[in-house]
Amino acid sequence: MRQEGRKRVIIFDQFEEILTQHAERFEERAAFIHDLIDALKADPSLHVLFAIRQEHLAEMLEFKKLF
């Protein structure tokens, strides 16, 4: 049961795999990021944690402007 005011976290482990696998599906990847942003805007108690290997951090930065 969801309690009002409690923070919730979605944790994405090895998130670099979304960035490095299946390059031909880039548009779907971007749509996923947009859906995630919409969820964060709709629910202020929702937070996201991305676990990503440092060598792939630059690839994640291309989405920085969206957040």
C-alpha positions in Angstrom: 0.0 0.0 0.0 1.4 3.4 -1.0 1.7 5.9 1.8 1.5 9.6 1.1 4.7 11.6 1.5 7.0 8.5 1.3 9.7 8.8 -1.3 10.1 6.0 -3.8 13.2 5.1 -5.8 13.6 3.3 -9.1 17.1 1.8 -9.4 18.6 1.0 -12.8 21.6 -1.2 -12.4 24.0 -1.5 -15.3 22.2 1.2 -17.1 25.0 1.5 -19.6 23.5 -1.6 -21.3 20.6 0.5 -22.4 23.0 2.9 -23.9 25.4 0.4 -25.5 23.2 -2.4 -26.7 21.1 -2.3 -29.9 22.1 1.0 -31.4 19.5 0.5 -34.1 16.8 1.0 -31.4 18.0 4.5 -30.4 14.6 6.1 -30.9 13.0 3.6 -28.5 15.7 4.4 -26.0 15.0 8.1 -26.3 11.2 7.4 -25.9 12.0 5.5 -22.7 13.9 8.4 -21.3 11.0 10.8 -22.1 8.6 8.4 -20.4 10.8 8.3 -17.4 11.0 12.1 -17.3 7.2 12.3 -17.5 6.8 9.9 -14.6 9.2 12.0 -12.5 7.3 15.2 -13.3 4.0 13.6 -12.5 5.1 12.2 -9.1 7.4 14.4 -7.0 8.0 11.6 -4.5 9.6 9.4 -7.2 13.4 9.4 -7.6 15.7 7.6 -10.0 19.1 6.2 -9.4 21.3 5.1 -12.3 24.1 2.8 -11.7 26.5 3.0 -14.6 30.2 2.1 -15.2 32.4 5.2 -15.3 33.6 4.5 -18.8 30.1 4.9 -20.1 29.2 8.0 -18.3 29.8 10.2 -21.4 27.1 8.3 -23.2 24.7 9.1 -20.4 25.5 12.8 -20.6 23.7 13.0 -24.0 20.5 12.7 -22.0 21.5 15.3 -19.3 19.8 18.2 -21.0 16.5 16.2 -20.9 16.6 15.9 -17.1 
